[in-house]
Amino acid sequence: MKNNKKKQNNSVPISSSAPPASTLSSSPEPPVPEKCYPNLDTCKAIILKENKDKSGIYMLTNRINAKQYIGSSIDLHNRLSFYFSCKAMENHLKDSQSYIYNALLKHGHSNFSLIILEYCSPDKCIEREDFYLSSLPHEYNILNKAGSPIGRLHSEKTKKK
């Protein structure tokens, strides 16, 4: 049996026979993931390189407890870079709540994998993120609706402001 998978650096092979996920954006079924990175720590350079100048939907998975976070960004390189900055996440947590930042800081980058679920145009990011939030488990997301403040709990400090 012929193996039709191609290996791209540290990312997990993706079948070349499947159509690109970006062409399936309007389909009711989740598309085949665009990219899979098994370890945030060892794949950092390739993650940032391969996602420069791209927008899309991603999923972080804790490899210890299988909890997931689904997010989107019109600038994946910038967004993913933020996850690699412990100082930036710590500063954010001083004023705000984030389950995924807490988990990354607690368990470390080597215990998380990243899947780029889909590349899409910037104007489709919220719509597509909402699709994945309604169809995949996501224990680290605070909000269940993409781009919506409904369900967000404000800290006492924020309420005073």
SULZI-V976461 format. One record per pair of residues at least 24 apart in sequence whose ideal C-beta (glycine too) atoms are under 7 Angstrom apart, sorted by the first residue. I is the first residue (numbers start at 1). J is the second residue. Records with the same first field share a line. If there is no record, write none. Layout:
I = J / J
This chain:
9 = 46
10 = 37 / 42 / 43 / 46
11 = 35 / 36 / 37 / 43 / 46 / 50
12 = 36 / 38
21 = 118 / 119
22 = 118 / 119 / 120
25 = 118 / 120 / 124 / 128
30 = 135
31 = 118
33 = 115 / 116 / 117
34 = 116 / 118 / 119
35 = 116
36 = 115
37 = 113 / 114
38 = 113
39 = 110 / 113
40 = 109 / 110 / 112 / 114
41 = 109 / 110
44 = 84
47 = 80 / 114
48 = 77 / 80 / 81
51 = 76 / 77 / 80 / 116
52 = 77
54 = 119
55 = 119 / 120 / 121 / 122 / 125
56 = 116 / 118 / 119 / 120
57 = 117 / 118 / 120 / 125 / 128 / 129 / 132
58 = 114 / 115 / 116 / 117
59 = 115 / 117
60 = 100 / 112 / 114
61 = 112 / 113
62 = 103 / 107 / 111 / 112
63 = 111 / 112 / 113
64 = 107 / 111
67 = 139 / 140
68 = 137 / 138 / 139 / 140
69 = 100 / 138 / 140 / 141
70 = 129 / 132 / 133 / 136 / 138 / 141
71 = 129
72 = 125 / 126 / 128 / 129 / 146
73 = 125
74 = 122 / 125
95 = 157 / 158
97 = 142 / 153 / 155
99 = 140 / 142
100 = 140
103 = 140
